[in-house]
Amino acid sequence: MTIQVHPVHRRLAELTLKAHHLGGYRKLSTEELTEIDHCLQASAMLIVRLDELKSLSFLAHETQDTEWQHAICNQIDEIANSWR
């Protein structure tokens, strides 16, 4: 199984490591701090969307609507494939 890392999360990790190396987030530039904020917002939106789709997929499963469930799973796959 391959673990995918979204580019937003990868950039957030890079900035966090840089801040740690420099001695704290206060050492980052204003642009880098702004970028962290944007990454956190994008991450939150991504998580909310995936959670919504997973909840809908569970509902489709519980109602035995396989066509709907496959459509939802395709949307989840599209999001995951956009990371590559």
Disulfide bonds with the S-S distance in Angstrom:
none
